[in-house]
Amino acid sequence: MPDDRTQARAVRLDAYGDREVLNVVDVPVPRPAAGEVLVEVRAAGINPGEAAIRTGALHERFPTTFPSGQGSDLAGVVTALGDGVTDFAVGDEVLGYSWKRSSHATHAVVPVTQLTRKPEALSWAVAGSLYVAASTAWAAVEAIGPVEGRTVAVSAAAGGVGVITVQLLAVRGAHVLGIASPANAAWLRAHGATPVPYGDRLAADLAAAAPGGIDAFIDLFGPEYVRLAVDLGIAPERIETVISFEEAAKFGTHSAGSAEGSSREVLAEMAGLVASGRIEVPIAAAFPLERVRDAFAALEQRHTRGKIVLIPGLA
């Protein structure tokens, strides 16, 4: 069943660079192939990894062919079906992910295996910004092994991935030390974590917060935290980083990310935890698709709590 519109709007970049390479242009509405559906995008989250890909910093790991689209997270309404699709019908509300860098658009084609139904309790903004952060948090927690009763430190605990990671750890029974700015201390306490401010006294403050020792460390910020975890005497198999790949190779730590958590089953599990209220996903800001540059300017300050999301229908 086809969608009868012919024009869509989508983010495009023609070269690596700063935010100025991001443009929103008219494109043909994509058509779903067998096993795919066309989604009218209601919300699409943005992520630090997308900024790094755009600048070329991850060229060796995630090379780009230009012109390129952008974006993985999405939520929206199914408006057309490819051949053989029986999982969804036109009009279904879904959330999921694209591996074609195509979600920052008004329409995106997505395989049905990368979608799950959107729980009614989820807002569009939350549903559309869930995939990368939730799958990364899930994979990071899985990587360090069982956590019930253990003390786990998390860097960048108030960021887009961090807010989900600390809550998932708390749901699973861990004692969580959330490393973040003092401005986020009250939020962290209210969501099951003991706040620890970053800064020159961090190692001492972590020791004071966990007199019995720290069992595991999840790094969501940068290489200095992997080195800190090693210096604290945490075993490499209990250290996970989603960003510091060179340090992970050097010290033999885990470096699981969203790819390891990318499945319909994980997405449905995480969406269910959020819909039930056991995990909250704060929305730091929402921008129209046309202001994608402004959205990334806010993201790249690295001081927002929770997610930043693009809303194609926002004026």
Buried (B, 14 or more C-beta within 10 A) or exposed (E): BEBEBEEBBBBBBEEBEEBEBBEBEEBEBBEBEEBBBBBBBBBBBBBBBBBBBBBBEBEEEEEBEEEBBBBBBBBBBBBBBBEEBEBBEBEBBBBBBBEBBBBBBBBBBBBBEBBBBBBEEBBBBBBBBBBBBBBBBBBBBBBBEEBEEBBBBBBBBBBBBBBBBBBBBBBBEBBBBBBBBEEBBEBBEEBBBBBBBBEEEBEEBBEEBBEEEBBBBBBBBBBBBBBBBBEBEBBBEBBBBBBBBEBBEBBEBBBBBBEBBBBBEBBBBBBBBBBEEEBBBBBBBBBBBBBBBBBBBBBBEEEBBBBBBBBBEBE
